Amino acid sequence: MRDDSLWRDADFVRYFSARTVSFTGAVVTWVALPVIVYRMTGSAAWTSITVVVETLPMVLLGLVGGALGDRRDRRRVMVRADLVSGAAIGSVALAHLLGRLTLGHLLVAAFVSASAVTIFDGSNWGALPAIVGRDRLPEANARVWGVQALLEVGLPAAVGVALAFVAPAALLAVDAASFFASAALIRSISSNLQLHQADSRNTMLADIREGVGYLFSHPVLRPLLAVSVIGSASGGGMVALMVVWADRQLGIGTGGVRFGLLAGAWSAGAAVAAALLPRLIRRWGAVGLTRFAAWVVPLCILATALTTDYYVALAVWSTYAVVHVS
């Protein structure tokens, strides 16, 4: 008989709800923000720069969130990060609706929001074990990530279709509201989120320096980090250029059913890769799979650049997502 004790745990339900609504908003922005930039500027370069600005905090601040969560009140860090993200994205939505949005405003808001999200995620890793305990952690992770995987497949397509009828700013308002809802839910959790405290003899900067030093000195983690950074940059650039590619090369515009399916094809491919990954690693090993992907990804990128037929593009785009995520 399946154990449903997690659904009877009020704090887990609050945490689960917070992550679900916040992830929903994040997917909305993932699709809508590049569309806003492209419609504002008509520039492929600025559309790509926007995605770069959104991804930079993950590189610059990836270790800060965890260190803050260990040294400060984890709940307070997460709530404040949500509020900052909501205010940043909400300011873009409001300025756009008032006809006062500038590219500089959008880029700063995107960087601030992504920075706050990165800090939230760093603290978030320690919150779930504190809520459910070690024994129930695998089941809790499965439920949280399982729902997010489903949302990741269907939501981008829905947002793409909605962009044909709704202003992108209105969709960004949904993301801002999701951050505020997440903050309220996290704040209402009664469990102590501090599973352990960092050694007070070390400064936070020393902890971060130690983590960076470990990553760069480890013989396995160092090359994997390099591959991860290069792969993320490649994937981020391709996702950014999807809007331009859809409009200029495929001629389907930046909203509607066909654009929505194209946006959803990437997420569907990523979901397939996640499902296949354990089996592929058992068969080829992580290194062998990485080597295979290193050869296939450039071919997928080339095929994407040469494709002008919409249905072929769907197949190529989802295939590229499978290989890239694998």
C-alpha positions as CSV (number, residue, x, y, z in Angstrom):
1,M,0.0,0.0,0.0
2,R,1.4,3.4,-0.9
3,D,2.4,5.7,1.9
4,D,0.5,9.0,1.7
5,S,2.0,10.4,4.8
6,L,3.7,13.2,2.9
7,W,0.3,14.6,1.8
8,R,-0.8,14.6,5.5
9,D,2.3,16.7,6.4
10,A,1.2,20.3,6.2
11,D,4.7,21.7,5.9
12,F,5.5,19.4,3.0
13,V,2.3,20.4,1.3
14,R,3.2,24.1,1.8
15,Y,6.7,23.5,0.4
16,F,5.4,21.4,-2.5
17,S,2.9,24.1,-3.4
18,A,5.5,26.9,-3.2
19,R,7.8,25.0,-5.5
20,T,5.0,24.2,-7.9
21,V,3.6,27.7,-8.3
22,S,7.1,29.2,-8.5
23,F,8.2,26.8,-11.1
24,T,5.1,27.5,-13.1
25,G,5.9,31.2,-13.1
26,A,9.5,30.5,-14.0
27,V,8.5,28.5,-17.1
28,V,6.2,31.3,-18.2
29,T,9.1,33.8,-18.0
30,W,11.4,31.4,-19.8
31,V,9.2,31.6,-22.8
32,A,7.8,35.1,-22.5
33,L,10.9,37.2,-21.7
34,P,12.9,36.5,-24.9
35,V,9.7,37.2,-26.9
36,I,9.3,40.6,-25.2
37,V,12.9,41.5,-26.1
38,Y,12.6,40.3,-29.7
39,R,9.4,42.2,-30.2
40,M,10.9,45.3,-28.7
41,T,14.2,45.2,-30.6
42,G,13.9,42.8,-33.5
43,S,17.4,41.9,-32.6
44,A,18.8,38.4,-32.4
45,A,21.8,39.7,-30.5
46,W,19.8,41.4,-27.7
47,T,17.5,38.4,-27.5
48,S,20.6,36.2,-26.9
49,I,22.1,38.7,-24.5
50,T,19.0,38.6,-22.4
51,V,19.3,34.8,-21.9
52,V,23.0,35.3,-21.0
53,V,22.1,37.9,-18.4
54,E,19.6,35.4,-16.9
55,T,22.2,32.6,-16.7
56,L,25.2,34.6,-15.4
57,P,24.0,34.5,-11.8
58,M,24.1,30.7,-11.8
59,V,27.8,30.9,-12.5
60,L,28.6,33.9,-10.3
61,L,26.3,33.1,-7.3
62,G,25.8,29.4,-7.4
63,L,27.7,28.8,-4.1
64,V,26.4,31.9,-2.3
65,G,22.8,30.6,-1.7
66,G,24.0,27.5,0.1
67,A,26.5,29.4,2.2
68,L,23.8,32.0,3.1
69,G,21.3,29.2,4.0
70,D,23.8,27.6,6.3
71,R,24.8,30.8,8.1
72,R,21.5,32.8,8.1
73,D,17.9,31.9,8.8
74,R,17.1,29.7,5.8
75,R,13.4,30.6,5.7
76,R,14.2,34.3,5.8
77,V,16.7,34.0,2.9
78,M,14.2,32.1,0.8
79,V,11.3,34.4,1.5
80,R,13.4,37.5,0.8
81,A,14.7,36.0,-2.4
82,D,11.2,35.3,-3.6
83,L,10.1,38.8,-2.8
84,V,13.0,40.3,-4.7
85,S,12.3,38.1,-7.7
86,G,8.7,39.0,-7.7
87,A,9.4,42.7,-7.5
88,A,11.9,42.6,-10.3
89,I,9.7,40.6,-12.7
90,G,6.6,42.6,-11.6
91,S,8.4,45.9,-12.4
92,V,8.9,44.6,-16.0
93,A,5.3,43.6,-16.4
94,L,4.1,47.0,-15.0
95,A,6.5,49.1,-17.1
96,H,5.5,47.1,-20.2
97,L,1.8,47.6,-19.6
98,L,2.3,51.3,-19.1
99,G,4.4,51.6,-22.3
100,R,7.5,52.7,-20.3
101,L,9.6,49.5,-20.5
102,T,13.2,50.0,-21.7
103,L,15.8,47.4,-22.6
104,G,18.0,48.5,-19.8
105,H,15.2,48.1,-17.3
106,L,14.5,44.7,-18.6
107,L,18.1,43.5,-18.5
108,V,18.7,44.7,-15.0
109,A,15.4,43.2,-13.7
110,A,16.3,39.9,-15.4
111,F,19.7,39.8,-13.7
112,V,18.3,40.7,-10.3
113,S,15.5,38.1,-10.5
114,A,17.9,35.4,-11.7
115,S,20.3,36.3,-8.9
116,A,17.6,36.0,-6.3
117,V,16.4,32.7,-7.8
118,T,20.0,31.3,-7.6
119,I,20.3,32.3,-3.9
120,F,16.8,30.8,-3.2
121,D,17.8,27.5,-4.9
122,G,21.1,27.4,-2.9
123,S,19.1,27.6,0.4
124,N,16.3,25.4,-1.0
125,W,18.5,22.3,-1.2
126,G,18.7,22.1,2.6
127,A,15.1,23.0,3.3
128,L,13.4,19.8,2.1
129,P,15.5,17.4,4.2
130,A,14.8,19.5,7.2
131,I,11.0,19.3,6.6
132,V,10.6,15.6,5.7
133,G,13.7,14.0,7.3
134,R,16.2,11.7,5.6
135,D,14.0,8.6,5.4
136,R,11.2,10.3,3.4
137,L,13.5,12.5,1.3
138,P,13.7,10.2,-1.8
139,E,9.9,10.1,-1.9
140,A,9.5,13.8,-1.4
141,N,12.1,14.6,-4.1
142,A,10.2,12.2,-6.5
143,R,7.0,14.0,-5.9
144,V,8.4,17.5,-6.3
145,W,10.5,16.8,-9.4
146,G,7.8,14.6,-10.9
147,V,5.3,17.4,-11.0
148,Q,7.9,19.8,-12.3
149,A,8.8,17.4,-15.1
150,L,5.1,17.3,-16.1
151,L,4.8,21.1,-16.0
152,E,8.0,21.5,-18.0
153,V,6.5,19.4,-20.8
154,G,3.1,21.0,-21.1
155,L,3.5,24.6,-19.9
156,P,5.9,26.0,-22.6
157,A,3.5,25.0,-25.3
158,A,0.6,26.6,-23.5
159,V,2.5,29.8,-23.0
160,G,3.5,29.9,-26.7
161,V,-0.2,29.6,-27.7
162,A,-1.2,32.2,-25.1
163,L,1.3,34.7,-26.6
164,A,-0.9,34.9,-29.7
165,F,-3.7,36.3,-27.6
166,V,-2.2,37.8,-24.4
167,A,0.5,40.5,-24.0
168,P,3.8,39.0,-22.8
169,A,3.7,41.5,-19.9
170,A,0.5,40.0,-18.6
171,L,2.2,36.6,-18.6
172,L,5.1,38.0,-16.7
173,A,2.6,39.3,-14.1
174,V,1.7,35.6,-13.5
175,D,5.4,34.9,-12.7
176,A,5.6,37.8,-10.3
177,A,2.5,36.6,-8.5
178,S,3.9,33.1,-8.3
179,F,7.0,34.4,-6.5
180,F,4.8,36.3,-3.9
181,A,2.7,33.2,-3.4
182,S,5.8,31.1,-2.9
183,A,7.1,33.6,-0.3
184,A,3.9,33.4,1.6
185,L,3.9,29.6,1.6
186,I,7.5,29.3,2.6
187,R,7.0,31.8,5.4
188,S,4.0,29.7,6.7
189,I,6.2,26.5,7.1
190,S,6.5,25.8,10.8
191,S,9.4,23.3,10.7
192,N,12.9,24.4,11.6
193,L,14.6,24.7,8.2
194,Q,18.1,24.8,9.7
195,L,19.3,21.1,9.4
196,H,22.7,22.2,10.5
197,Q,24.7,25.3,10.9
198,A,28.0,26.2,9.2
199,D,31.2,26.3,11.3
200,S,31.2,29.7,12.8
201,R,35.0,29.8,12.9
202,N,35.0,30.2,9.1
203,T,33.7,33.2,7.2
204,M,31.1,32.8,4.4
205,L,33.8,33.9,1.9
206,A,36.1,31.2,3.2
207,D,33.4,28.6,2.8
208,I,32.8,29.7,-0.8
209,R,36.5,29.8,-1.5
210,E,36.8,26.3,-0.2
211,G,34.0,25.1,-2.4
212,V,35.4,26.7,-5.5
213,G,38.9,25.3,-4.7
214,Y,37.5,21.8,-4.3
215,L,35.7,22.0,-7.6
216,F,38.7,23.2,-9.6
217,S,41.2,20.8,-7.9
218,H,39.1,17.6,-8.2
219,P,40.3,15.5,-11.2
220,V,36.7,14.4,-12.2
221,L,34.6,17.4,-11.2
222,R,36.9,19.9,-12.9
223,P,36.4,18.6,-16.5
224,L,32.7,17.8,-15.8
225,L,32.3,21.4,-14.7
226,A,33.9,22.7,-17.9
227,V,31.6,20.5,-20.0
228,S,28.6,21.6,-18.0
229,V,29.4,25.3,-18.4
230,I,30.1,25.0,-22.2
231,G,26.9,22.8,-22.6
232,S,24.8,25.2,-20.7
233,A,26.1,28.2,-22.7
234,S,25.4,26.3,-26.0
235,G,21.9,25.3,-24.9
236,G,21.0,28.7,-23.5
237,G,22.1,30.3,-26.8
238,M,20.0,27.9,-28.8
239,V,16.9,28.5,-26.6
240,A,17.4,32.2,-26.9
241,L,17.7,32.1,-30.7
242,M,14.6,29.9,-30.9
243,V,12.4,33.0,-30.9
244,V,14.3,34.5,-33.8
245,W,14.6,31.2,-35.6
246,A,10.8,30.6,-35.4
247,D,10.0,34.1,-36.7
248,R,12.7,34.6,-39.4
249,Q,13.5,31.1,-40.7
250,L,10.3,29.1,-40.1
251,G,8.0,32.0,-40.6
252,I,5.6,31.1,-37.7
253,G,5.9,34.3,-35.7
254,T,6.3,34.5,-31.9
255,G,3.0,33.2,-30.7
256,G,0.3,30.7,-31.6
257,V,-0.1,27.0,-31.7
258,R,2.9,26.2,-33.9
259,F,5.2,28.5,-31.9
260,G,3.8,26.9,-28.7
261,L,4.5,23.4,-30.0
262,L,8.1,24.4,-30.9
263,A,8.6,25.7,-27.4
264,G,7.1,22.5,-25.9
265,A,9.3,20.3,-28.2
266,W,12.4,21.4,-26.3
267,S,10.9,20.5,-22.9
268,A,9.5,17.3,-24.2
269,G,12.9,16.3,-25.5
270,A,14.4,17.2,-22.2
271,A,11.8,15.0,-20.4
272,V,12.6,12.0,-22.7
273,A,16.3,12.5,-22.0
274,A,15.7,12.5,-18.2
275,A,13.8,9.3,-18.5
276,L,16.4,7.6,-20.7
277,L,19.5,8.9,-18.8
278,P,19.8,6.2,-16.1
279,R,19.6,3.4,-18.7
280,L,22.1,5.2,-21.1
281,I,24.6,5.7,-18.3
282,R,24.4,2.1,-17.3
283,R,25.1,1.0,-20.9
284,W,27.7,3.5,-22.0
285,G,28.9,5.1,-18.8
286,A,28.8,8.9,-18.1
287,V,32.1,9.5,-20.0
288,G,31.0,7.5,-23.0
289,L,27.7,9.2,-23.1
290,T,29.3,12.7,-22.9
291,R,31.7,11.8,-25.7
292,F,28.8,10.7,-27.9
293,A,26.8,13.9,-27.2
294,A,29.9,16.0,-27.9
295,W,29.8,14.7,-31.5
296,V,26.1,14.7,-32.0
297,V,25.2,18.1,-30.6
298,P,27.1,20.1,-33.3
299,L,25.3,18.0,-36.0
300,C,22.0,18.8,-34.4
301,I,22.9,22.5,-34.2
302,L,23.9,22.5,-37.9
303,A,20.6,20.7,-38.9
304,T,18.7,23.3,-36.9
305,A,20.4,26.1,-38.8
306,L,19.6,24.5,-42.1
307,T,16.0,23.5,-41.4
308,T,13.2,25.6,-43.0
309,D,10.3,23.1,-42.9
310,Y,8.3,23.4,-39.7
311,Y,7.6,19.7,-39.1
312,V,11.2,18.8,-39.7
313,A,12.2,21.6,-37.3
314,L,10.0,20.0,-34.6
315,A,11.8,16.7,-35.0
316,V,15.3,18.3,-35.1
317,W,14.6,20.6,-32.2
318,S,13.3,17.8,-29.9
319,T,16.2,15.5,-30.9
320,Y,18.7,18.2,-30.1
321,A,17.0,18.6,-26.7
322,V,17.3,14.9,-26.0
323,V,21.0,14.8,-26.9
324,H,21.9,18.1,-25.2
325,V,20.3,17.1,-21.9
326,S,21.7,13.6,-22.0
